[in-house]
Amino acid sequence: MKKIQVLLAEDQAMILGALAALLETAPDISVCARATNGREALQAIASARPDVLVTDIEMPEMTGLTLAAEVRARHPQIEVIILTTFARRGYLRRALEGGAKGYLLKDRPAAELAEAVRRVHGGQRVIDPELAAETWNSDPDPLTERERQILWRAGEGRSGAEIAAELHLSEGTVRNYLSEAISKLGAGNRIEAARIARQRGWL
């Protein structure tokens, strides 16, 4: 029997090891690779050839939500499960729009993860039931992808010049995007805007 090949992406070493050990106890699942951020996970896909990617959301280099969208664009044959501590409707909405087929919370019983891998690999969708019921009644994300990229970096403490250099934009363009994001969120400054967006699952 060919085992389901799983790639794990999680930035906390202890949790990554625990997840791998848990999944390896399943007779039909094998962990083919581990990554500590989204960029590592993308690089590992070519050699590991996973069937399913299980990823956290908040990781350095690239978030799990961005990773899910990249995987859908580059490797549509790989199914994605988001495994997170964040029960935020905005995150779930973005995960589904980004192509993820599963969204589970880390406080669920451990056995549910292996079953979710099987179901997603079989073409089903697996969503935390309570969160799914609430999601489509939540406010839509008002930010564009570019506004989100810039606001996330601003919330991490990067200056306008640093953001401009990283994204190959002018400082004036960065200021305009930030101003628009701050206005949409009704915030007083970039830090408050980032906090609001993070709370609502839009970053």
N, C-alpha and C positions, 0 to 999 in steps of 0.2 A: 504494500500500500504506500503510495506516494504521500509524504507528509506535507501539510500546509506550511509553507516557508514564511516566517514572520521577521520583519525588521523592526526593532524597537528604537525609538528616539526619546530620550529622557535625560535631562541635565543633572539630576541628582543620582550619584553613583549607587547609593544604597537602594534606592527605589528601582533603578535600572536592573541591578542584580537580582532583586526580589522578583521583579516581573519576569525576567528571563527564567529564573528557577521555577516559578509558578507554571509558566507555559510549557516548559520542558517536561513537566510531569504528565502532560497530556500525551497519550500514545500516538495521536495523529497530527501533532504540531511540533515544529522544530524552529528554534530561533537561529536564523541564518546570519544575522549581523546586529550590532548594537551601535548607536550613535548618541553623542551627547548634545548635539544641536541639529537644527534643520539642514544646515549646509553640509555637515558630515553625512547626514542621512541621504541627501541627494547624491552625494559622491559614492556612497556605498551601494546604491541600487544597481549600478552597472555590473558589479562583480557578484553581489549577493543574489540578485534576481528574486526578490521576495514576491509572494502572492498577496500579502497583507502588510501594511505599515500601521503600527500602533505608535502614536505620538502624543506627547504632552503639548500644551499650548505655549506656556511661557518658557522659552529657552533662549540663550544667547545666539547671536549671529542671524538666526531666522526663526520666527515663531512657528508653532505647529499649524496655525491657520494659513500662513503664507506657504508653508511646506505642502499642505494638502492641495492648495491651488496649483502649485508647481508640478506636483506629481500627476494631477489630473491632466495638465497640459502636455507634459512630457512622456508620462507612462500611464496612459489611461487603463491599462490592464491591471494595475495594482489598486486594490481596495484600501481605503484609509479609515482607521478608527481613531478618534480623538479620545484620549484618556486624561482627565483633568480633575483638579479640585474645584474648578470654577463652575458653579451652577448659574451661569449668566445667559440670559436669553439671547443677548446680542452675539455672544460667542457661538451659541448653537446655530443661530441663523446664518452667521458667516461661514461656519464649518460646512453646513449643508449646501450653501451657495457655492462654496469652494470645491465641492465634490466629495466630501467625506460621507461614508455610508454608515458610520457608527459614531456615537457620542456617549461616553460613559463617564460617570463620576468615580473617583478613586475610593470613595467610601462604600461602594457597592460590594457585595460578597465576592471573594476572589474567584470562585468558580464561574462567575458570569463572564469574565474576560475570555476564557477559552471558548465558551459557548458563543460569545459574540464574534470571535474570530471565525468559527465554523460557519455561522449564519451569514456574515458579510462575505466570506469567500464563496458561499453558495448563492450569492446574488440578492440577499435580503438586506434590509436596513434595520439597524439596531440603535434606538435612541432611548435615553433615560425617560421613562414614561411621564413622570410629573413635569419635567422640563419641557417635553415636547408639547404637552397640552397647553402650556402657557405661551409658548414662543410666538405663535402667529398673531397673538394679540398685543405684542410689544411694539414699541415705537420703531419705525424703520431707521436704519443707520443713515444719517444725513451727510456723512463724510465721503468724499471721493477717495479713490485709492491713493492718489498723490498726497492729498491732505492728511490721510492716515499715516503714510510713510514719514512725512515731515513732522507731524505732531508727536508721533511716537519717539522720534529722535530728540525733539525738543523736551519732551517729558523725561528723557534719560539724562538731560542736562547738557546736551550739545548746543553749541552756539550757532547762530545763523550762518556764519562763515564755514564752520565745520560741516553743517548739513548741506550747504551749497556745494562744497567740494566733493562730498561723498556721493551726492545725487547728480553731479554735473549740471547744476543750475546756477543762475546768478543769485546773489544775496537778495536783490530786490524781488525776484520771483519767489524765493523762500518766504520773505516777509509777507508777500501778498497771499500765499497759501495759508500761512499761519493766521493772518488777519481774518481770512474767510472762515477758517475752522473755529476760531475763537468766537466770531459773530454767530455762527450756526449753533454753537453750544451755549450761547448766552453767558460766556465766561468773562472774567476780568483780565486774564492774561493767559499766556501759553501753558503755564504750569497748572493752573486751575482747569483749563480746557482739557489737558491731558488726563487729569484726575477724573473729570466727569466722563470722558470717553472711555477710560479704563473701567470705571465702575459699571458702565452700561454694556461693556463687552464689545465696544467699537474699536478698541486698539488691541 
